[in-house]
Amino acid sequence: MRMILLAAMVGSAALGATSFDQTQAQTQTCFRVCLTSKHTSSAIEDEEIRSFMKGCRDECEAKVQERLASRGMAGEIKTCIPEPLADAELKKIRSASPSFLAYANAFTWDLHNILDNKVIVRIEMITQNLGLQDVVMSSGGTALPGETATFLISGFYDGYPSVRVTTRIKAIFACELK
């Protein structure tokens, strides 16, 4: 079952398409392409999947940082104090982005930044633990305006099926571009 889910999630990145719409663009994130290239065996364990995920996240984040540096924006983003987005902006981003996924005890969300003047640098999600207590987890990353970036939280144990429905995006933090 886990292999089918992983193959379905990353398999879309391997499909050749002549028409490239926004949904396809979002599935073709650097992270998804990287993860597809590493998934070469059907005998794979959760820990190995998470290791691939972390490596892909780091590799993709390094590419974004290189683009920021080439645009002369690296210092501006590095020194900014991220502010939570207003509720209306958060809802716009959630509606422009596919649903988050939880597999191999990891949470991933391909966030599509539709804001023209802000760089998204962190997300917070909220869920419940097996004791039904709220737990907030966060993920850092960089989603430039008009781009889609994958935010990863390792060690996300989704527990009981009924608890999974409580998982939601709590906040998105961004730096305003000057």
C-alpha positions as CSV (number, residue, x, y, z in Angstrom):
1,M,0.0,0.0,0.0
2,R,2.8,2.4,0.9
3,M,4.6,1.8,-2.4
4,I,1.4,2.4,-4.3
5,L,0.8,5.7,-2.5
6,L,4.4,6.8,-3.0
7,A,4.4,5.8,-6.7
8,A,1.1,7.6,-7.3
9,M,2.4,10.8,-5.6
10,V,5.8,11.0,-7.3
11,G,4.7,9.2,-10.5
12,S,2.9,12.2,-11.8
13,A,6.2,14.0,-12.0
14,A,7.6,11.4,-14.4
15,L,4.7,11.6,-16.9
16,G,5.5,13.4,-20.1
17,A,2.8,16.0,-21.0
18,T,2.3,18.1,-24.0
19,S,-0.1,20.4,-22.2
20,F,1.4,21.8,-19.0
21,D,-1.3,23.4,-16.9
22,Q,-1.0,24.9,-13.4
23,T,-2.0,21.6,-11.6
24,Q,0.8,19.8,-13.5
25,A,3.2,22.5,-12.8
26,Q,2.5,22.1,-9.1
27,T,3.2,18.4,-9.2
28,Q,6.4,19.0,-11.0
29,T,8.1,20.7,-8.0
30,C,11.8,20.3,-7.6
31,F,11.0,18.1,-4.5
32,R,8.7,15.7,-6.5
33,V,11.1,15.4,-9.4
34,C,14.0,14.7,-7.0
35,L,12.0,12.2,-5.0
36,T,11.0,10.4,-8.2
37,S,14.6,10.1,-9.3
38,K,15.6,8.5,-5.9
39,H,12.7,6.0,-5.8
40,T,14.1,3.2,-7.9
41,S,13.3,0.1,-5.8
42,S,10.1,-1.5,-4.6
43,A,11.9,-2.7,-1.5
44,I,12.0,0.6,0.4
45,E,11.5,1.4,4.1
46,D,9.9,4.4,5.7
47,E,13.2,5.6,7.1
48,E,14.8,5.5,3.6
49,I,11.9,7.4,2.1
50,R,12.2,10.1,4.8
51,S,16.0,10.3,4.2
52,F,15.3,10.8,0.5
53,M,12.7,13.5,1.3
54,K,15.1,15.4,3.6
55,G,17.9,15.2,0.9
56,C,15.5,16.4,-1.8
57,R,14.2,19.2,0.4
58,D,17.8,20.4,1.2
59,E,18.8,20.1,-2.5
60,C,15.8,22.1,-3.7
61,E,16.2,24.7,-0.9
62,A,19.8,25.2,-2.0
63,K,18.6,25.9,-5.5
64,V,16.1,28.5,-4.3
65,Q,18.8,30.2,-2.2
66,E,21.1,30.3,-5.3
67,R,18.3,32.1,-7.2
68,L,17.7,34.5,-4.4
69,A,21.5,35.3,-4.3
70,S,21.6,35.8,-8.1
71,R,18.7,38.3,-7.8
72,G,20.4,40.1,-4.9
73,M,17.6,39.2,-2.5
74,A,19.4,36.6,-0.2
75,G,20.3,39.1,2.5
76,E,16.9,40.7,2.5
77,I,15.2,37.4,3.1
78,K,17.7,36.1,5.5
79,T,17.4,39.1,7.8
80,C,13.6,39.6,7.6
81,I,11.4,38.8,10.5
82,P,8.6,36.7,9.0
83,E,5.0,37.8,9.7
84,P,2.0,35.6,9.6
85,L,-0.2,36.1,6.6
86,A,-3.7,37.6,7.0
87,D,-6.5,35.1,7.0
88,A,-7.6,36.1,3.5
89,E,-4.1,35.6,2.1
90,L,-3.8,32.2,3.8
91,K,-7.1,31.1,2.3
92,K,-6.0,32.2,-1.2
93,I,-2.8,30.2,-0.9
94,R,-4.6,27.1,0.4
95,S,-7.1,27.3,-2.4
96,A,-4.3,27.7,-5.0
97,S,-2.3,24.8,-3.6
98,P,-3.0,21.1,-3.7
99,S,-3.9,19.3,-0.4
100,F,-1.1,18.3,1.9
101,L,0.0,14.7,2.0
102,A,1.1,12.5,4.9
103,Y,3.0,9.3,4.1
104,A,6.0,7.4,5.5
105,N,5.5,9.4,8.8
106,A,6.2,12.7,7.0
107,F,4.0,15.6,6.1
108,T,4.5,17.4,2.8
109,W,2.7,20.3,1.3
110,D,3.3,21.7,-2.2
111,L,2.5,25.4,-1.4
112,H,1.9,27.6,-4.5
113,N,2.8,31.2,-3.6
114,I,0.4,33.4,-5.5
115,L,1.4,36.5,-3.7
116,D,3.3,39.0,-5.8
117,N,5.2,40.8,-3.1
118,K,5.9,38.1,-0.5
119,V,8.3,35.2,0.0
120,I,6.9,32.4,2.1
121,V,9.5,31.1,4.5
122,R,7.6,29.0,7.1
123,I,4.3,27.1,7.6
124,E,2.7,25.8,10.8
125,M,0.2,23.0,10.8
126,I,-1.9,21.7,13.7
127,T,-3.0,18.2,14.4
128,Q,-3.8,16.0,17.4
129,N,-1.7,13.4,19.1
130,L,-3.1,10.0,20.1
131,G,-4.2,11.6,23.4
132,L,-6.3,14.0,21.4
133,Q,-4.2,17.0,22.4
134,D,-3.4,19.7,19.9
135,V,0.1,19.6,18.5
136,V,1.6,22.4,16.3
137,M,4.5,21.6,14.0
138,S,6.3,23.9,11.6
139,S,8.4,23.7,8.5
140,G,10.9,26.2,7.0
141,G,11.5,26.6,3.3
142,T,11.3,29.3,0.6
143,A,8.4,29.8,-1.8
144,L,9.2,32.7,-4.1
145,P,6.3,34.7,-5.7
146,G,4.7,32.6,-8.5
147,E,6.5,29.4,-7.5
148,T,5.6,26.2,-5.8
149,A,7.8,24.8,-3.0
150,T,7.4,21.7,-1.0
151,F,7.3,22.1,2.8
152,L,8.3,18.9,4.7
153,I,7.8,17.9,8.3
154,S,9.5,14.6,9.3
155,G,8.3,12.7,12.3
156,F,4.7,13.4,11.5
157,Y,2.9,10.3,12.9
158,D,-0.7,10.5,11.8
159,G,-2.1,8.1,14.4
160,Y,-5.7,7.1,14.3
161,P,-7.7,7.6,11.1
162,S,-10.1,9.9,12.9
163,V,-7.3,12.2,14.1
164,R,-6.1,12.7,10.5
165,V,-9.1,14.9,9.8
166,T,-8.0,17.4,12.5
167,T,-4.8,18.1,10.6
168,R,-4.9,21.6,9.0
169,I,-2.7,24.5,8.1
170,K,-2.6,26.9,11.0
171,A,-0.4,29.7,9.7
172,I,1.8,30.7,6.9
173,F,4.7,33.1,7.5
174,A,6.2,35.4,4.8
175,C,8.6,38.2,4.3
176,E,7.5,41.2,2.3
177,L,9.7,42.1,-0.7
178,K,10.8,45.7,-0.9
